[in-house]
Amino acid sequence: MKKVLLLPYLLIGFSYTFLLYNKIFFGVSLVLGILSLFFIQKDNFSLRLKFSDNKINLFFFLTIFFFLISSLISIKPERSILVIIYFVFFIIISLNLFNLLIKSEDSYKKILNFFIISTIINILIIFFYNIYESEILLGNLQIYGIKKYKGILSIISILVLLLFFFKKSKLFLIPLVCLIPSLYLSDSSAPILGFLIGIFALIFFKVIAKIKLTKIKVFILSIIFISSVGSFVKELPNKFDQNSIDNQNFTIPISLLDAHRQFIWGFSLSKFIEKPFFGFGPDTSNFIEEGQKQIGSKFTGTMKFIPSHPHNFFIELLLETGIAGTLSFLIFIIILNYKILKTANSYQKNFLIFFNGYFWGASLVNFSYWQAWWQCSYFLILSFITAHIFHNSSKVLK
């Protein structure tokens, strides 16, 4: 039995190494690994379709309900329903993987060991590839902007940091040292933003923990946050005829937020107002009228089009699933993490908060939320984090 289990352990543990080669290989290795693990470990496996906490279930099913409404009235129903099926599948399979890992500590430890080895190998491959490519580009005085692993670094970066969460070892300083030049050579801004927001989230949590929150303080903080977001949104471009585009006066410095992204966000939010409650349908922003409009601004360089998604998970969810879907999803994520947080010790809490700050922070400027490998990564990594907390906690996660 133990030799048979080696295959699913390898497939799951090295799934992100397959991601370096191809996103499809990542998905196939991960799904095959998890399903074969369920089959081989059938004595420890019982299919679960919901969480054990009623509050989590309430907002999980509300999210599915509102996403389905958005899908049924979507401008591309077949496209929307497909990504909702993926969404539910990723959550259910991650939930069941977690439940198996807490029943089988040996499986958890073996997969974790392969996962750690894989992460170290991955960043070394990226580092040496970028060094090699930078030497080729040096003759043109351009040693950064190497694109091959730029997007994948968004997930590899947080995996390198999480090595210190799963095990305490000075060996992990090596991948950390390799990560820094890799981010520079790839010109990867999303991981940098993720790190900054992760740190901010951690500081904010520690400050809030020391302050006794009253209803009036929560109300004041909410008003400040909403007002700040509202002021920011007002400064985004809101007219998209050619004359307005040519004469756009950017009050938000383009050195902080590039012109192209300002046009994208402004356009997406102007369309959100047309269908504020349930949106245009998940994964449909590419098909919204004028969604591929040529903006042709001198400030956007070679990027002339409003592309297939807003490059911001929050704006994308608002645009495609409306207020109903977005709020229910965010509350689901918050309650789920709060449940895990209550079981964690202080060291583990720091990493859990940082992980969420990083992932959702990076998601503010990069992929479409419906990118299968990106969305799957959140729930997969969260299941590993939770299993680790469970195995190293005197409390019982119910």
C-alpha positions as CSV (number, residue, x, y, z in Angstrom):
1,M,0.0,0.0,0.0
2,K,2.8,2.5,0.9
3,K,4.5,2.0,-2.5
4,V,1.2,2.5,-4.3
5,L,0.7,5.8,-2.4
6,L,4.0,7.2,-3.8
7,L,2.4,8.1,-7.1
8,P,-0.3,10.4,-5.7
9,Y,2.2,11.9,-3.3
10,L,4.5,12.7,-6.2
11,L,1.7,14.0,-8.4
12,I,0.3,16.3,-5.7
13,G,3.7,17.4,-4.2
14,F,5.3,18.2,-7.6
15,S,2.2,19.7,-9.2
16,Y,3.7,23.2,-9.2
17,T,6.8,21.8,-11.0
18,F,4.5,20.7,-13.7
19,L,3.0,24.2,-13.7
20,L,6.4,25.5,-14.9
21,Y,6.0,23.5,-18.0
22,N,2.3,23.8,-18.7
23,K,-0.9,24.8,-16.9
24,I,-2.7,21.8,-18.2
25,F,0.0,19.5,-16.9
26,F,-0.4,21.2,-13.5
27,G,-4.2,20.5,-13.5
28,V,-3.9,16.9,-14.7
29,S,-1.2,16.0,-12.2
30,L,-3.1,17.6,-9.3
31,V,-6.5,16.1,-10.1
32,L,-5.1,12.7,-10.8
33,G,-3.0,12.8,-7.7
34,I,-5.9,13.8,-5.4
35,L,-8.4,11.4,-6.9
36,S,-6.0,8.5,-6.8
37,L,-5.2,9.3,-3.2
38,F,-8.9,9.3,-2.4
39,F,-9.3,5.9,-4.0
40,I,-6.2,4.3,-2.4
41,Q,-7.0,5.8,1.0
42,K,-10.7,4.9,0.8
43,D,-10.7,3.8,4.4
44,N,-9.8,7.4,5.4
45,F,-12.0,9.0,2.8
46,S,-15.7,9.9,2.9
47,L,-17.0,12.4,0.4
48,R,-18.1,15.7,1.9
49,L,-20.1,18.3,-0.1
50,K,-20.3,20.9,2.6
51,F,-18.4,22.4,5.5
52,S,-19.1,21.4,9.1
53,D,-19.7,25.0,10.1
54,N,-23.3,26.3,9.4
55,K,-22.2,29.9,8.9
56,I,-19.6,28.9,6.3
57,N,-22.1,26.7,4.6
58,L,-24.7,29.6,4.5
59,F,-22.4,31.9,2.6
60,F,-20.8,29.1,0.5
61,F,-24.3,28.1,-0.8
62,L,-25.4,31.8,-1.1
63,T,-22.3,32.4,-3.2
64,I,-23.1,29.5,-5.5
65,F,-26.7,30.6,-5.7
66,F,-25.9,34.2,-6.7
67,F,-23.2,33.0,-9.1
68,L,-25.7,30.7,-10.7
69,I,-28.2,33.5,-11.1
70,S,-25.5,35.6,-12.7
71,S,-24.7,32.6,-15.0
72,L,-28.3,32.1,-16.0
73,I,-28.8,35.7,-17.1
74,S,-25.2,35.9,-18.4
75,I,-24.4,37.3,-21.9
76,K,-22.6,33.9,-22.3
77,P,-24.4,31.4,-20.1
78,E,-22.5,28.3,-21.3
79,R,-19.2,30.1,-20.5
80,S,-20.3,31.3,-17.1
81,I,-21.8,28.0,-15.9
82,L,-18.6,26.2,-16.8
83,V,-16.4,28.4,-14.6
84,I,-18.9,28.0,-11.7
85,I,-18.6,24.2,-12.0
86,Y,-14.8,24.6,-11.8
87,F,-15.2,27.0,-8.8
88,V,-17.4,24.5,-6.8
89,F,-15.2,21.6,-7.8
90,F,-12.0,23.3,-6.6
91,I,-13.6,24.0,-3.2
92,I,-15.1,20.6,-2.7
93,I,-11.9,18.7,-3.8
94,S,-9.8,20.9,-1.5
95,L,-12.2,20.4,1.4
96,N,-12.0,16.6,1.0
97,L,-8.2,16.7,0.6
98,F,-8.0,18.6,3.9
99,N,-10.3,16.0,5.6
100,L,-8.2,13.1,4.4
101,L,-4.9,14.8,5.4
102,I,-6.1,15.4,9.0
103,K,-7.1,11.7,9.2
104,S,-3.8,10.5,7.7
105,E,-0.8,12.3,9.2
106,D,1.6,10.1,7.3
107,S,0.0,11.2,4.0
108,Y,0.2,14.8,5.0
109,K,3.9,14.6,6.0
110,K,4.9,12.7,2.8
111,I,3.0,15.2,0.5
112,L,4.4,18.1,2.4
113,N,8.0,16.8,2.0
114,F,7.6,16.5,-1.8
115,F,5.9,19.9,-1.9
116,I,8.9,21.5,-0.1
117,I,11.4,19.8,-2.5
118,S,9.3,20.9,-5.5
119,T,9.2,24.5,-4.3
120,I,13.0,24.7,-3.9
121,I,13.5,23.1,-7.3
122,N,11.0,25.5,-8.9
123,I,12.6,28.7,-7.7
124,L,16.1,27.4,-8.6
125,I,14.9,26.6,-12.2
126,I,13.4,30.1,-12.5
127,F,16.5,31.8,-11.0
128,F,19.0,30.1,-13.2
129,Y,16.8,30.5,-16.3
130,N,16.5,34.2,-15.6
131,I,20.2,34.6,-15.0
132,Y,21.0,32.8,-18.3
133,E,18.5,35.0,-20.2
134,S,19.7,38.2,-18.6
135,E,23.2,37.5,-19.8
136,I,21.9,37.1,-23.4
137,L,20.0,40.4,-23.1
138,L,22.9,42.2,-21.5
139,G,24.3,43.1,-24.9
140,N,21.2,45.2,-25.5
141,L,21.5,46.8,-22.0
142,Q,18.3,45.1,-21.0
143,I,18.6,42.6,-18.2
144,Y,15.0,42.5,-16.9
145,G,11.5,41.9,-18.3
146,I,12.1,38.2,-18.9
147,K,8.5,36.9,-19.5
148,K,8.6,33.1,-19.4
149,Y,8.0,32.7,-15.7
150,K,6.6,36.2,-14.9
151,G,3.0,35.1,-14.3
152,I,3.9,31.9,-12.5
153,L,6.1,33.8,-10.0
154,S,2.9,35.2,-8.5
155,I,2.3,31.8,-6.9
156,I,5.8,30.5,-6.6
157,S,6.7,33.6,-4.5
158,I,4.2,32.9,-1.8
159,L,5.1,29.2,-1.8
160,V,8.7,30.2,-1.1
161,L,7.6,32.3,1.9
162,L,5.3,29.5,3.1
163,L,8.3,27.1,3.4
164,F,9.1,28.9,6.7
165,F,5.5,28.2,7.8
166,F,5.6,24.5,7.2
167,K,9.1,23.9,8.6
168,K,11.8,26.1,10.3
169,S,15.0,25.6,8.5
170,K,17.9,27.9,7.5
171,L,18.0,25.9,4.2
172,F,15.0,27.9,3.1
173,L,17.1,31.1,3.0
174,I,18.5,29.8,-0.3
175,P,15.2,29.8,-2.3
176,L,14.4,33.2,-0.6
177,V,17.7,34.7,-1.9
178,C,17.0,33.3,-5.4
179,L,13.5,34.7,-5.4
180,I,14.5,38.4,-5.0
181,P,16.6,38.7,-8.3
182,S,14.0,36.5,-10.0
183,L,11.3,39.0,-9.3
184,Y,13.5,41.9,-10.6
185,L,14.7,40.1,-13.7
186,S,11.1,39.1,-14.6
187,D,9.8,42.6,-13.8
188,S,7.1,41.0,-11.7
189,S,5.0,43.7,-10.0
190,A,2.0,41.6,-8.8
191,P,4.1,39.6,-6.2
192,I,5.6,42.8,-4.9
193,L,2.2,44.3,-4.4
194,G,1.1,41.0,-2.8
195,F,4.0,41.2,-0.3
196,L,3.2,44.8,0.6
197,I,-0.5,44.1,1.1
198,G,0.4,41.0,3.1
199,I,2.6,43.0,5.4
200,F,0.0,45.7,5.7
201,A,-2.7,43.1,6.5
202,L,-0.5,41.7,9.2
203,I,0.2,45.1,10.8
204,F,-3.5,46.0,10.5
205,F,-4.5,42.8,12.2
206,K,-2.0,43.3,15.1
207,V,-3.2,46.9,15.6
208,I,-6.9,45.9,15.6
209,A,-6.1,43.0,18.0
210,K,-4.8,45.6,20.6
211,I,-7.8,47.9,20.1
212,K,-11.1,47.0,21.6
213,L,-13.4,47.3,18.7
214,T,-16.8,48.8,19.4
215,K,-19.7,49.2,17.0
216,I,-19.0,52.9,16.6
217,K,-15.3,52.2,15.8
218,V,-16.2,49.6,13.2
219,F,-18.7,52.1,11.7
220,I,-16.1,54.8,11.5
221,L,-13.5,52.5,10.0
222,S,-16.0,51.3,7.4
223,I,-16.9,54.9,6.5
224,I,-13.3,55.9,6.1
225,F,-12.6,52.8,3.9
226,I,-15.7,53.3,1.7
227,S,-15.0,57.0,1.3
228,S,-11.4,56.3,0.4
229,V,-12.4,53.7,-2.2
230,G,-15.1,56.1,-3.5
231,S,-12.6,59.0,-3.9
232,F,-10.2,56.7,-5.7
233,V,-12.9,55.5,-8.1
234,K,-14.0,59.0,-8.9
235,E,-10.5,59.8,-10.2
236,L,-10.4,56.9,-12.7
237,P,-11.3,57.7,-16.4
238,N,-15.0,57.6,-17.0
239,K,-15.4,58.6,-20.6
240,F,-14.2,56.5,-23.5
241,D,-14.8,58.4,-26.7
242,Q,-11.7,59.0,-28.6
243,N,-11.6,62.7,-27.8
244,S,-11.8,62.0,-24.0
245,I,-9.2,59.3,-24.3
246,D,-6.8,61.6,-26.1
247,N,-7.3,64.4,-23.6
248,Q,-7.5,62.4,-20.4
249,N,-5.9,64.2,-17.5
250,F,-4.7,61.5,-15.0
251,T,-5.2,62.8,-11.5
252,I,-3.9,59.4,-10.2
253,P,-0.2,59.5,-11.1
254,I,0.6,57.0,-13.8
255,S,3.8,56.3,-12.1
256,L,1.7,54.7,-9.3
257,L,-1.0,53.2,-11.5
258,D,-0.3,52.8,-15.2
259,A,-2.6,54.6,-17.7
260,H,-3.7,51.4,-19.3
261,R,-4.9,49.9,-16.0
262,Q,-6.7,53.1,-15.2
263,F,-8.6,52.9,-18.5
264,I,-9.4,49.2,-17.8
265,W,-10.7,49.8,-14.3
266,G,-12.6,53.0,-15.2
267,F,-14.3,51.2,-18.2
268,S,-15.1,48.1,-16.1
269,L,-16.7,50.2,-13.3
270,S,-18.7,52.2,-15.8
271,K,-20.1,49.0,-17.1
272,F,-20.8,47.6,-13.6
273,I,-23.3,50.4,-13.1
274,E,-25.4,49.0,-15.9
275,K,-25.9,45.7,-14.1
276,P,-25.1,46.3,-10.5
277,F,-26.9,43.4,-8.8
278,F,-26.0,40.3,-10.7
279,G,-23.5,41.5,-13.3
280,F,-22.9,40.3,-16.9
281,G,-22.1,36.7,-15.9
282,P,-18.9,35.1,-14.7
283,D,-16.0,35.1,-17.1
284,T,-17.8,37.3,-19.7
285,S,-16.0,40.6,-19.5
286,N,-14.3,39.8,-22.8
287,F,-17.7,39.8,-24.5
288,I,-19.2,43.0,-23.0
289,E,-19.9,45.6,-25.7
290,E,-16.8,47.7,-26.4
291,G,-14.8,45.2,-24.2
292,Q,-12.2,45.1,-26.9
293,K,-12.3,48.8,-27.7
294,Q,-9.1,50.2,-29.1
295,I,-8.2,53.1,-26.8
296,G,-5.1,54.3,-28.7
297,S,-3.8,56.6,-26.0
298,K,-0.2,57.9,-26.2
299,F,0.1,57.0,-22.5
300,T,-0.6,53.2,-23.0
301,G,2.3,52.5,-25.3
302,T,1.8,49.2,-27.2
303,M,-1.2,48.3,-25.1
304,K,-4.0,49.7,-27.3
305,F,-7.0,47.6,-26.2
306,I,-9.2,47.2,-23.2
307,P,-8.4,43.5,-22.7
308,S,-10.5,40.4,-21.8
309,H,-10.8,41.1,-18.0
310,P,-10.2,44.0,-15.6
311,H,-6.9,42.7,-14.1
312,N,-8.4,43.2,-10.7
313,F,-10.3,40.3,-9.0
314,F,-12.6,42.7,-7.0
315,I,-13.6,44.8,-10.0
316,E,-14.0,41.6,-12.1
317,L,-16.3,40.0,-9.6
318,L,-18.4,43.2,-9.3
319,L,-18.6,43.5,-13.1
320,E,-19.5,39.8,-13.7
321,T,-21.4,38.7,-10.6
322,G,-22.7,42.0,-9.2
323,I,-23.0,43.2,-5.7
324,A,-24.8,40.0,-4.6
325,G,-22.2,37.6,-5.8
326,T,-19.2,39.7,-4.7
327,L,-20.4,40.3,-1.2
328,S,-21.5,36.7,-0.5
329,F,-18.1,35.4,-1.9
330,L,-16.1,37.8,0.3
331,I,-18.1,37.0,3.4
332,F,-17.6,33.3,2.7
333,I,-13.8,33.7,2.4
334,I,-13.7,35.9,5.6
335,I,-15.7,33.5,7.7
336,L,-13.8,30.5,6.4
337,N,-10.5,32.1,7.3
338,Y,-11.8,33.3,10.7
339,K,-12.7,29.7,11.5
340,I,-9.2,28.6,10.7
341,L,-7.7,31.6,12.6
342,K,-9.4,30.6,15.8
343,T,-7.6,27.2,15.8
344,A,-4.1,28.7,14.9
345,N,-1.4,29.8,17.3
346,S,0.1,33.3,17.0
347,Y,2.9,32.2,14.7
348,Q,0.4,30.3,12.4
349,K,-2.0,33.3,12.5
350,N,0.7,35.6,11.1
351,F,1.3,33.3,8.1
352,L,-2.5,32.8,7.5
353,I,-3.1,36.5,7.4
354,F,-0.1,37.2,5.3
355,F,-1.0,34.5,2.8
356,N,-4.5,36.0,2.4
357,G,-3.1,39.5,2.1
358,Y,-0.6,38.3,-0.5
359,F,-3.0,36.3,-2.6
360,W,-5.8,38.8,-2.7
361,G,-3.3,41.7,-3.0
362,A,-1.6,40.2,-6.0
363,S,-5.0,39.4,-7.4
364,L,-5.7,43.2,-7.6
365,V,-3.3,43.6,-10.5
366,N,-2.9,40.3,-12.3
367,F,-4.9,37.4,-13.6
368,S,-8.6,36.9,-14.2
369,Y,-10.0,35.4,-11.0
370,W,-11.5,32.6,-13.2
371,Q,-8.0,31.4,-14.3
372,A,-8.4,27.8,-13.2
373,W,-4.8,27.3,-11.9
374,W,-4.8,30.6,-10.0
375,Q,-8.2,30.0,-8.4
376,C,-7.4,26.4,-7.6
377,S,-4.1,27.4,-6.0
378,Y,-5.9,29.5,-3.3
379,F,-8.1,26.7,-2.0
380,L,-5.3,24.0,-2.4
381,I,-2.8,26.0,-0.4
382,L,-5.4,27.0,2.2
383,S,-6.1,23.2,2.7
384,F,-2.4,22.6,3.3
385,I,-2.1,25.5,5.7
386,T,-5.2,24.3,7.6
387,A,-4.0,20.7,7.8
388,H,-0.6,21.9,9.1
389,I,-2.4,24.1,11.8
390,F,-4.5,21.1,12.7
391,H,-1.6,18.7,13.1
392,N,0.3,21.2,15.2
393,S,-2.5,22.5,17.4
394,S,-3.8,21.3,20.7
395,K,-7.3,22.6,19.6
396,V,-9.6,20.6,17.4
397,L,-10.9,22.1,14.2
398,K,-14.6,21.2,13.9
